[in-house]
Amino acid sequence: MSRCLRVRLIKRTFLYDKKIKRNDYTPKTRNKIIAGVFNNLKIMDKRGTGFLRIREDMEKWELPPPEFEERLGWFVIKFRNPNVERVIETYKFDLNERQKKTIEYIKVHKKITTNDYMKIIVNLLTFYIVSKFTSIVIFLKKVSKITIAI
């Protein structure tokens, strides 16, 4: 049995429609207040494309498609664990240094926790600050006669 992550929308209303499975549905706002807030804060983009974007991203990363279902009034999306070890060809994607380090960490440790991720960020930030500080000190030593002790 493969493990899966379940995402549940905390709204006990009928959300599921069989048309979602076929990608043949008309998007509708179920919570106009939340949608309005997200829209005003410029957090929401491309209204009504969520299910399509989920499917496209899963396909792009060569992962099994999500499963949509409704259980006793709860809407559930299952993302299946492919249970295979494979190398993601990161060169295909425009990743920043933090994302690259995170993928490398997962390749080595097979998983990542929030604390692990925070350590990666802190280490990258520390390296950045130290390298910038070192560059400034070297520059100041070259252009001034002031002795800087570290």
C-alpha positions in Angstrom: 0.0 0.0 0.0 1.6 3.3 -1.0 1.5 6.1 1.4 -0.3 9.3 0.5 -0.7 12.8 1.6 -4.3 13.9 2.0 -5.3 17.5 1.7 -8.7 18.2 3.2 -10.6 21.5 2.7 -12.2 22.3 6.0 -15.7 23.0 4.7 -18.5 20.5 5.1 -20.4 21.2 2.0 -20.7 19.3 -1.3 -17.6 20.3 -3.1 -16.9 17.3 -5.3 -18.2 17.1 -8.8 -17.4 14.2 -11.1 -16.7 16.7 -13.8 -13.5 17.6 -11.9 -12.1 14.2 -12.7 -12.7 14.8 -16.4 -11.4 18.3 -16.3 -14.8 19.4 -17.6 -16.1 21.8 -15.0 -16.9 25.5 -14.5 -15.0 27.1 -11.6 -17.2 28.7 -9.0 -16.2 30.6 -5.9 -17.4 28.7 -2.8 -16.3 31.3 -0.3 -16.6 34.8 -1.7 -15.2 36.5 1.4 -11.9 34.5 1.4 -11.6 34.8 -2.4 -12.1 38.5 -2.2 -9.4 38.9 0.5 -7.0 36.8 -1.5 -7.7 38.7 -4.6 -7.3 42.1 -2.9 -4.0 41.0 -1.4 -2.8 39.8 -4.9 -2.4 36.3 -3.5 -4.9 34.7 -5.8 -3.9 34.4 -9.4 -5.6 32.7 -12.3 -9.0 32.0 -10.6 -10.4 28.7 -11.5 -7.2 27.0 -12.7 -6.3 25.2 -9.4 -7.2 21.7 -10.4 -5.7 22.1 -13.9 -2.5 23.5 -12.4 -2.3 20.7 -9.9 -2.6 18.1 -12.7 -0.1 19.9 -15.0 2.5 20.1 -12.2 2.1 16.5 -11.3 2.5 15.5 -15.0 5.5 17.9 -15.3 7.2 16.2 -12.4 6.3 12.8 -13.7 4.2 11.9 -10.6 1.0 10.0 -10.5 -2.1 12.2 -11.0 -4.1 13.3 -8.0 -7.2 11.5 -6.9 -10.3 13.6 -6.1 -13.2 12.3 -4.0 -15.8 13.3 -1.5 -16.3 11.6 1.8 -19.2 12.4 4.0 -19.2 16.0 2.9 -15.4 16.4 3.0 -13.5 17.1 -0.2 -10.3 15.1 -0.4 -7.4 15.3 -2.9 -4.9 12.4 -2.6 -1.3 12.8 -3.9 0.1 9.3 -4.2 3.6 8.5 -3.3 5.1 6.8 -6.3 7.3 4.7 -4.0 10.2 4.8 -6.4 13.5 6.4 -6.0 14.4 8.6 -9.0 16.5 11.5 -9.7 14.7 14.7 -10.6 16.5 16.4 -13.4 16.8 19.8 -11.7 18.5 21.4 -14.7 15.2 21.5 -16.5 13.9 24.0 -13.9 15.0 27.5 -12.9 15.8 26.7 -9.3 17.3 29.1 -6.8 20.2 28.0 -4.4 17.8 27.3 -1.6 15.7 25.0 -3.7 18.8 23.2 -5.1 20.1 22.6 -1.5 16.7 21.3 -0.4 16.6 18.8 -3.3 20.2 17.7 -2.5 19.2 17.3 1.2 16.2 15.1 0.2 18.3 13.0 -2.1 20.7 12.2 0.7 18.3 11.9 3.7 15.2 10.6 1.7 13.0 13.1 3.6 13.0 16.6 5.1 11.4 18.2 8.1 10.6 21.8 8.8 13.5 22.0 11.1 15.9 20.6 8.5 14.6 23.1 5.9 15.1 26.0 8.4 18.7 24.8 8.9 19.3 24.9 5.2 17.9 28.5 5.0 20.0 29.6 8.0 23.2 28.0 6.6 22.7 29.7 3.3 21.9 33.0 4.9 24.9 32.8 7.2 27.2 31.9 4.3 25.9 34.9 2.3 26.3 37.3 5.2 29.8 36.1 6.1 30.9 36.2 2.4 29.6 39.8 2.0 31.2 40.9 5.3 34.5 39.3 4.3 34.3 41.1 0.9 33.7 44.4 2.6 36.6 43.9 5.1 39.0 43.0 2.3 37.8 46.1 0.3 38.3 48.4 3.3 41.8 47.0 4.0 42.8 47.7 0.4 41.5 51.2 0.3 42.2 52.5 3.7 45.1 52.6 6.1 42.9 51.7 9.0 43.7 48.4 10.6 40.6 46.2 11.0 40.8 43.4 13.5 38.5 40.5 13.2 
